[in-house]
Amino acid sequence: MNLGTVGTGWITASFIEAAKLSGELNLTAVYSRTEDKAKELAHTYNAAHYFTDLDKMAKSSEIQAVYIASPNSVHFEQALTFLKNKKHVICEKPIFSNPAELEKAYQTAEENGVYLFEAIRNIHTPNFRILKEKLHMAGNLRSTILPYIQYSSRYDSFLRGENPNIFSSTFSGGALVDLGVYPLYLAVGLFGEPKKVSYHPVILSSGIDGSGTLVLEYQDFICTILCSKISHSVMPCEIHGERGTFVLGDVAPISEIKFIDSHTKESEILSVNQEDKDMVYECINIAKIIETKDDNQYENLKNMSKIVLRITEEARKQNNIVFGVER
């Protein structure tokens, strides 16, 4: 399947390399607002075409699908442009700013006979599948803690008085939608939709969250998600059950899964080695869904995106975090 990309950052480069490794997606075109960057990216990855006009790219017969990794606030309009031109869209997380945009985009995709995906790498990996299959080993779940705390170099720029996209409400930034979605997707993928959500953020002068604690209430247990772009942690993730505890090295990638029996205290490694370029798994799965028209799997992914976006919107509303596209 011929692929185009929108965006020139490191995440685009990572996706291009994973797409090549998958053998399913063939990079044929790239887009940037500036010609020099477009030409450079096309040259680096041997793409035959480059564009500085998004509408022309969307109309091009050279691509069948596009990967979008632009600033969060422009995902929606760019995705609509490609969907209306009957191109499949893979949009980097967070897919859009709010559920209203998501519903409109899914409707547009359906009207044009194409697929829309949120690019979220951890739920497509072999270790996620292993964790989900083995979750019963813990017995009745009682608590979960899923941290993703990673100091951002862009925070230094923010402290100097600059306005990086990820710390800007104009560009739909913030710790929860940037990093928190990884553990949030893990929780939704494993446990489903929570009964209640509460978010307790550290609000920066820009009006967005630099860090925060998201509490998800389920029937018999609490899942606590810690996310931050203004501090750092090496804390592992843990899922606590009456019969045992799962310890995860990280949420993205899920590099190691250890199970510790509550009674014997013996531990067992359940994880397998994964590709370093772990975005390869989402490339393979997405391409397979499109090629085989696997609508059951597609609906599962759609439902997860809807739940995650509903949760992040509720968390923002509780704390008066308003994005520029919503003003």
N, C-alpha and C positions, 0 to 999 in steps of 0.2 A: 504494500500500500504506500503510495507516494505521500510524503509528509512535508508540511511547511511549518516554520516556527515564527513566533512573534516574541521579540525580546532578545537581548544580547548579553544578559548577565550570566553568572556562573551556573545558575540552575538550568538555563537553556542548554549550556554546553554539556551539563551532566545528563540531561534528557536525550540530547542528540547521541551521545556516546552509548547510552543504554539502549536507545532505539536501534542503533547499528548492531549492538551485541545481540539483540533479540532476533534479528534476521527477519522481522515482521514489518518494520517501517523503514522506508527508504527516503532519506532526506533529499528533496529536490529543490526546495526554495526557502529563503529566509527573508525576514522583514526587519527593518529598522527605520526610524524617522530620518536618520542621517545616512547618506550614501556611503561614506567611508566605512562606517561600522557594518553596514549591510554587506559591502564588498569583502571586507575583512573576514566576517563570519562565513560567508559563502566560500571564500578561498580556503579557509582553515579546514572546513568539513566537506569540501568538494561538492557543494551544492551547485547545480547547473544554473539556478536563477536567483536573483535577489530583487527585492522590491522596497520602495520607499513610499508607495501608495497602497494603503490597506485595501481599498476597494478593488484596485486592479488585481491584487494578490487573491482576493476572495473570488474573483471571476475567472481566475486562471484555471485552465484544464490540466496544469502541471501538478496539481495537488488534489488529493482526495480527503485528507485530514490535516488539521492544524493543531499545533501545541502552542498555547498562549501563556506567556510568563511575563506579562507587563505589570505595571503597578496595579494593585488590587482594585482601585476605583474605576479603572477603564476596562476591566474584564468583561463586564456585561455588554457594553456597546460593541466591543470588538467581537465577542462571541456571536452576538446577533448578526453582525455583518457576514460572518462565515456561514452560520446556520441558514440564513436566507438565501445563500448561494449554494446550498446543498453540499456543504462540507462538514464532515464529522469534526467535532471540537473536543479537544482534551485541554482543560483549563486548570492551570496550577492552583493549588489551594492558597488561600480560601477562594472558592470558586467565584462567589459574588459577595456583595455587601449585605444583602438581606434576602429573606425568603420570597418576597414579591418578585425580585429580579430572577430568582431561580425558577419559579413557576412559569414566568413569561418565557424564559429561555427554553425550558422543557417543552412548552407548547409550540414554540417556533421550530424546535428540532423535529417534533412529531409531524407538524404540518409539512415539513420539507423532506421527510423520510430519511433523516440522519440521526446520529447518536451524539449525546453530550455527556462528557465524563468530567469528574473532578479528579485531578492528579493528586493522589495521596498514597505514597509509596508503601507505608508499613502494612496496610491491610491486604496487600496482594502477595506477600512473601510466604515462603514455605513455613517459616517459624510462626507466623500468625496462625496459619491453618493448624499447625501442631498444637499451639496453645489452646485454640478453640476446641479441638478434638479431645484434648486431655484435661480440660477445665473441670470435669466431673471428679477428677482425682482429689480435689481439695474438699469435696463434700459441700455442706451448706456454707455459702460465702458469708463473711461477717464484716470485712472491711477491705478497702483497696486504696493504695496510694500510688499515683502515677505522676512523677515529676518530669518536667522538661525545662530546665533552668540553664540558660546559656547566655553569657554576657556577649552583647553585640558590640562590635567595633564602631558601629554607627551611633552608639550611645555617646561615645566621645565627641562625635560631631555635634550631636544634640546639645551636649553640655557646653560646647563652644558657641552656642547660639544659632546653629544651623537647623534645618528642618528636614531631616531624612524622611523618605517616604514612609518607612515602617513606624516612625514616631509621629506621624501626621494624621489628623482626622480627615484632612482633604483627600488623602490617598487611601483611606479606609485601613489604617494601620492599627497596631497594638499587639501586645504580647499574646492575648488569647487567640486572636485570629491568625497570628503568624506561627507561634510555637504550640499554643494550647490545643490546636486542632489535632495534632498528632496523638497525644494521649486521649483526647476526646473521641477521636475515631476508634481508637483501641477499645475504649469503654463501650461505645455504642455497638461496635462489632461483636464484642463478647457478651454484653449484658442487655443490649437493647435500649429503648428509650426510658429515661428515668421518670419517676413520678413528680419530682420537684427539683428545681435548680436554684442555686444561690451563688453569687459571685462577689468576691471581696478583693477589689483591686487596689493597687497603688497608682493613683492618677497623676500623670505628669502635667507640666504647665501647658502642654499642647492640647490637653483635654482627653488624651487616650491613656490606656493602661500600660505602664512599663512592666508591671508584674501583677500577679493575682492568684487567688485561691478559688477554684471552682468546686463547689460541693454538689454532687449528684446523689439524690436520694432514691434508692431502690426499695423493693418490698421488705427485705430483711437485712440490708446492709447499706453502707455509705461508701461512695467512691470519691476520693479527694484528688483533685488535679492541681498541681502546682506548676505555674508557668512564669517565666521571667526572661527579659532581655536586658536587665540592668544588674544582674548578679550571676554567679556561677555555682554549680553544685555537681557533685559526683554521686549523689544519692541514687541507689537502685530503685526500680519499681517493684512493688510487692502486691500480691493478691492473696488475702488471708481467708482460709476456710477452716472448718472444724477438723478436717482430717489432714490438712497440710497447707503449705504456703508455696506459691510460685514466686521466684525472684527473677526479674528480668534485668539484663544489663542496661537496656535503654528501650525507649518506645519506638525510636526510628534512627537506625534500624534495630529490629529486635535481634540483637546479636547472640544472646544466650538466654536459655530458659532452664532454670534449675528448680526442681521440686524437692521440698523438704518435708518429710513425714512428721506430723505433729507428735506422734507417740514415740517412734524410734529415733527421731532426729537424723535419720539417714537421708542423704541427698542423692538425687539422680539428675543427670543432665539429659534434657529431652530435645534440645535444639540441634539443628544441623548447620553445617557451614553453608553460607549463602554467598552469592556474588557480591564483590565489593561495590559494584555499580548496581545497587539493589533496585533502582528504578526499572531495571530490565523486566522485572516480574509484572509491573503494571503495564508495560509496553506489550508484553506477550498476552496478558489477559484481555486487555482492551482490544487488541487486534483480533483476538479469537472471537470475542463477543460480536464485533462488527461483521467478521467474515462468516460466522455461523448463524448470525441473527439470534443469538442466545438472549431472548427477551426476559427470561426468568432471572438470569444473573444481572442483566441490565437493570431490572426493576429493583433488585436488592441493593445495588449501588446507588440508584436514585433515592431510594428510601433512606439510606444512610446519610446521603448529602442533605436531604431535607431535615432530618432530625438534628444533625450537627449545626446547620444554619439556624434552625429554630432556637437551639440552646444558646448559641453565641448572641443572637439577637436579644433573647430574654436577659442574658447576662449584661448586655450593654444597656438595655432599658432600665434595669434595676439601678444602674449607676450613672445614668444620664450621659452615656458615651454616644455621641451622635456623629455619624460620618457626614462628610461634605455632600455626598450624593443624596442624602436624606434631608438636607436643609432647604 
